[in-house]
Amino acid sequence: MRFSLALATIAALLAGCGGKPAAGGPPREAPLVTVAPVQSARFVEAVDAVGTARANEQVTLAAPVTERVLRLNFDDGAFIRSGQVVAVLASGQENAQLAEAGAREREARQQLQRLQSLKARGFATNSAVDAQEALAAQAAAQAAEARASIGDRVIRAPFSGWVSLRTISAGAVVSAGTEIAQISDISQIKLDFAVPETLLARVAPGQVIEARAAAFPDLVFHGTVASVDPVLNAETRAATVRAILPNPDLKLKPGMLLTVRVQSTERNSPAVPELAVVGEGDRNFVYVIDGDVARRVPVRIGQHQDGMVEILDGIRPGQRIVTEGVVKLTDGQKVRTGGGGGGDGAPKGKPKGGAG
């Protein structure tokens, strides 16, 4: 008697778990899910990196010799043009040497003219004329050396740009190699960033990039890839990519850290919401609606973008799938549909969107 009662209890429990109504109990309702058709979406493959901004051109002007600073012709952060005098160093001794060399040169040339005249009348030898020509050339070389030394003490801008903050003053004695000023052309910015060798096939000159700086979180700076370093870093296994960013407003400064996105390829593919995909190990599934039954279909997924998942294989645009409520479902289970524009709504007398 006890054995028969136990069997009856187990049978009733199994019947309840299988979705059949227990004896005398109300029938179980099919779960309510949201259904929508599979849409086609545009997916862009991109390479994300972090880069450092560099000036288009940048140079540090230094004192070529140890000398006293006579004049500084720039203000902090001022714009200067190519060829403009930045600083002048004292050159009194060099001016004196130039005057002395110039006087010797004139004297040597005058003497050379006299010897050439005497030679024409037969009163001077060729060797005397040659020796005087050598003296005249030597004096000219000494004068040129003095002029070059004076020129070295006038420091000019090699290109147009913005000068750095001043760190010295007129009257200071600077030694050779001391920084006078730094000039930066930031009319456009060179942005250098590293790309792993595994992603190098996605990057090529001419591609469009987007860059963002922490200083301007609401701005997106656009540029193009200019070149890719042909040599990889042996330690990081990455290559340096250089992009050019226009900088008309001078917002970007050399040394800034920018996040970079390089757009490589784009395509249109079937897409579903992330909540519609069920993952089991390395496999993924979605529930396709067949009449009022949910069928579990394996799919191969691609990129994730803006809350959507790219479907490479398994379903096609237009098919109706469960977008919300997949956790309630098993393969082949009947469902009630509501929301998403793809269902028939809840049964009469039942509120739409109610929990199933």
C-alpha positions in Angstrom: 0.0 0.0 0.0 2.8 2.5 0.9 4.7 1.5 -2.3 1.7 2.3 -4.5 1.2 5.7 -2.8 4.8 6.6 -3.4 4.5 5.7 -7.1 1.4 7.9 -7.4 3.2 10.9 -5.8 6.2 10.6 -8.1 4.0 10.3 -11.2 2.1 13.5 -10.2 5.4 15.4 -9.7 6.8 14.3 -13.0 3.6 15.3 -14.7 3.8 18.7 -13.2 7.5 19.2 -14.3 6.6 18.2 -17.9 4.2 21.1 -18.2 1.0 19.0 -17.9 -1.5 20.1 -15.4 -1.6 18.2 -12.2 -4.8 16.4 -11.4 -7.3 19.0 -10.4 -4.8 22.0 -10.9 -5.1 24.9 -13.4 -3.2 24.6 -16.7 0.2 26.4 -16.9 0.4 29.5 -19.1 3.0 29.8 -21.9 5.7 32.4 -20.9 5.3 35.9 -22.3 8.2 37.1 -24.4 9.1 40.0 -26.6 9.6 39.3 -30.3 11.1 41.3 -33.0 12.3 40.7 -36.6 16.0 40.4 -37.3 17.3 43.7 -38.7 20.3 44.4 -40.8 22.9 46.8 -39.2 26.1 48.4 -40.2 29.2 47.1 -38.4 32.6 48.9 -38.5 35.8 47.1 -37.7 38.1 49.4 -35.9 41.4 49.4 -34.1 41.6 51.2 -30.8 44.8 52.6 -29.4 46.3 55.4 -27.3 48.7 57.9 -28.9 50.9 60.8 -28.1 50.5 64.2 -29.8 53.6 65.7 -31.4 54.2 69.0 -33.1 54.3 69.1 -36.8 57.8 70.6 -36.5 59.7 71.3 -33.3 63.2 72.5 -32.6 65.2 73.6 -29.6 67.5 76.6 -30.3 70.6 76.5 -28.3 73.6 78.9 -27.8 76.4 77.8 -30.3 79.1 79.3 -28.1 79.7 80.6 -24.6 78.7 84.2 -24.7 76.6 87.0 -23.2 73.0 87.5 -24.4 72.5 90.9 -25.8 68.8 90.7 -26.9 65.9 88.3 -26.8 63.3 89.2 -29.5 60.4 87.1 -28.3 57.7 87.0 -25.6 56.4 83.9 -23.8 54.3 81.8 -26.2 54.6 84.3 -29.0 54.2 83.4 -32.7 57.4 84.0 -34.7 58.0 83.7 -38.5 60.7 81.8 -40.3 63.9 83.8 -40.4 63.0 86.1 -37.6 65.8 86.9 -35.1 65.1 85.1 -31.8 68.2 86.2 -29.9 71.5 88.0 -30.4 74.7 87.1 -28.5 77.6 89.5 -27.9 80.1 89.6 -30.8 82.5 92.5 -30.1 85.6 90.4 -30.4 84.4 88.8 -33.6 83.6 92.3 -35.1 87.1 93.4 -34.4 88.5 90.3 -36.0 86.4 90.9 -39.0 87.7 94.4 -39.3 91.3 93.3 -39.0 90.8 90.5 -41.5 89.1 92.9 -43.9 92.0 95.4 -43.7 94.5 92.6 -44.4 92.5 91.4 -47.3 92.3 94.9 -48.9 96.0 95.4 -48.4 96.9 92.0 -49.9 94.7 92.7 -52.9 96.3 96.1 -53.5 99.8 94.6 -53.3 98.7 91.8 -55.7 97.5 94.4 -58.2 101.0 96.2 -58.0 102.8 92.9 -58.6 100.6 92.0 -61.5 101.4 95.4 -63.0 105.1 94.9 -62.5 105.0 91.4 -63.9 103.3 92.8 -67.1 106.4 95.1 -67.6 108.8 92.3 -66.7 109.8 93.6 -63.2 108.1 90.8 -61.1 108.4 87.1 -61.1 105.6 84.5 -61.3 106.5 83.2 -57.9 106.1 86.6 -56.3 102.7 87.0 -57.8 101.6 83.5 -56.7 102.8 84.2 -53.2 100.8 87.4 -53.0 97.7 85.7 -54.4 98.0 83.1 -51.6 98.2 85.9 -49.0 95.1 87.6 -50.4 93.1 84.4 -50.4 94.2 83.7 -46.8 93.1 87.2 -45.7 89.7 86.6 -47.5 89.3 83.3 -45.7 89.9 84.9 -42.3 87.4 87.6 -43.1 84.8 85.0 -44.0 85.5 83.1 -40.8 84.9 86.2 -38.7 81.6 86.9 -40.6 80.5 83.3 -40.0 81.3 83.6 -36.3 79.2 86.8 -36.1 76.4 85.0 -37.9 76.4 82.2 -35.4 75.7 84.7 -32.6 72.5 85.8 -34.3 70.0 83.0 -33.7 67.0 82.9 -36.1 63.8 80.8 -36.3 64.2 78.0 -38.9 60.4 77.9 -39.5 57.3 79.7 -38.3 55.8 78.6 -35.0 55.0 79.3 -31.4 57.9 79.9 -29.1 58.2 78.4 -25.6 58.3 80.2 -22.3 61.5 82.2 -21.7 63.9 80.7 -19.2 66.8 83.2 -19.6 67.1 87.0 -19.7 69.1 89.5 -21.7 72.5 90.0 -20.0 72.9 86.4 -18.9 76.1 84.6 -19.9 75.2 81.3 -21.5 77.5 78.4 -22.3 77.5 76.4 -25.5 74.4 74.2 -25.7 72.3 76.2 -23.4 68.6 76.3 -24.5 67.6 79.7 -25.8 64.0 78.9 -27.0 61.9 76.0 -28.3 59.8 76.6 -31.4 56.9 74.4 -32.3 54.7 74.4 -35.3 51.3 73.1 -34.1 49.2 74.1 -37.1 48.8 70.4 -37.4 49.6 67.5 -35.1 51.4 64.3 -35.6 49.8 61.6 -33.6 51.9 58.5 -32.9 50.3 55.3 -31.6 51.3 51.6 -31.4 49.3 48.9 -33.2 50.0 45.2 -32.4 51.4 43.2 -35.3 48.2 41.0 -35.3 46.1 44.1 -36.3 48.5 45.7 -38.7 46.6 44.3 -41.7 43.7 46.6 -40.7 45.8 49.8 -40.8 47.0 51.5 -44.0 47.9 55.1 -45.0 44.9 57.2 -45.9 42.5 55.6 -43.4 40.3 58.0 -41.4 40.9 58.1 -37.6 39.0 59.6 -34.7 40.8 60.9 -31.7 39.7 62.2 -28.3 41.6 64.2 -25.7 40.8 64.2 -21.9 41.0 68.0 -22.0 38.1 68.2 -24.5 35.8 65.2 -23.8 33.0 66.4 -26.0 35.2 67.0 -29.1 36.2 64.4 -31.7 39.3 65.2 -33.8 39.5 63.7 -37.2 42.6 62.9 -39.2 44.2 60.4 -41.5 46.9 57.8 -41.2 50.1 59.1 -42.8 52.6 56.3 -42.4 53.3 53.0 -40.6 56.8 52.4 -39.2 58.3 49.5 -41.3 60.1 48.2 -38.2 58.3 46.6 -35.3 59.4 47.0 -31.7 61.0 43.7 -30.8 59.8 43.9 -27.1 56.1 44.9 -27.7 55.7 43.3 -31.1 53.9 46.5 -32.2 54.5 49.1 -35.0 54.2 52.8 -34.6 51.6 54.4 -36.7 51.6 58.1 -37.4 48.5 60.1 -38.2 48.1 63.7 -39.1 45.4 65.8 -37.4 44.5 69.4 -38.5 44.7 71.8 -35.6 43.3 75.1 -36.7 42.1 76.1 -33.3 45.4 75.1 -31.6 43.5 73.1 -29.0 45.8 70.1 -29.3 49.2 70.5 -27.7 52.4 68.4 -28.1 52.6 65.8 -25.4 48.8 65.3 -25.0 47.6 61.7 -24.6 44.8 60.9 -27.0 42.6 57.8 -27.5 42.5 56.7 -31.1 40.1 54.7 -33.2 41.1 53.7 -36.8 38.1 52.7 -39.0 39.2 49.8 -41.2 36.3 48.0 -42.9 32.5 48.2 -42.7 29.7 45.9 -43.7 26.0 45.3 -43.3 25.1 42.1 -41.4 22.0 40.6 -39.6 22.0 41.9 -36.0 20.1 41.1 -32.8 20.1 42.7 -29.4 22.7 41.3 -27.0 19.9 40.1 -24.6 18.6 37.8 -27.4 21.8 35.7 -27.5 22.2 32.7 -25.2 25.8 31.5 -24.7 26.7 28.0 -23.7 30.4 27.4 -23.5 31.8 28.4 -26.9 28.4 28.1 -28.6 25.7 30.7 -29.0 21.9 30.4 -29.7 18.9 32.5 -30.4 15.2 31.6 -30.2 13.4 31.8 -33.5 9.6 32.0 -33.4 7.8 29.3 -35.5 4.1 30.0 -35.1 3.7 30.1 -31.4 6.7 27.9 -30.6 10.2 29.0 -29.8 12.9 27.0 -31.6 16.5 27.3 -30.4 18.8 27.9 -33.3 22.7 27.9 -33.2 24.3 31.1 -34.6 27.8 32.3 -35.2 28.4 35.8 -33.9 30.8 38.6 -34.9 31.2 42.0 -33.5 29.4 43.7 -30.6 28.4 47.3 -31.3 26.0 49.7 -29.6 24.2 46.9 -27.8 23.8 44.8 -30.9 25.5 41.6 -31.9 26.5 40.8 -35.4 25.2 37.4 -36.7 27.5 35.8 -39.2 25.6 32.6 -39.8 22.4 30.9 -38.6 19.6 33.4 -39.1 18.6 35.9 -41.7 17.0 39.4 -41.7 13.2 39.3 -41.3 13.1 36.2 -39.1 11.2 36.7 -35.8 13.3 36.0 -32.7 12.8 36.4 -29.0 14.6 39.6 -27.9 13.5 39.5 -24.2 12.6 36.6 -22.0 15.0 34.0 -23.3 15.8 32.9 -19.8 12.3 31.5 -19.5 12.5 29.3 -22.6 13.5 25.8 -23.6 13.7 24.5 -27.1 10.3 23.8 -28.7 8.3 25.6 -25.9 5.1 27.4 -26.7 5.2 31.1 -26.0 2.9 34.2 -25.8 4.3 37.2 -27.7 4.1 40.8 -26.8 6.0 44.0 -27.7 8.7 44.5 -30.3 6.2 44.9 -33.1 6.5 41.3 -34.1 4.0 39.5 -32.0 0.3 39.0 -31.8 0.0 40.5 -28.3 -1.2 38.9 -25.1 -4.3 36.7 -25.1 -7.6 38.5 -24.4 -8.1 39.3 -20.9 -4.4 39.3 -20.1 -2.5 42.6 -19.9 0.3 43.1 -22.4 3.7 43.0 -21.0 2.7 41.1 -17.9 5.0 38.5 -16.5 4.5 35.0 -17.8 
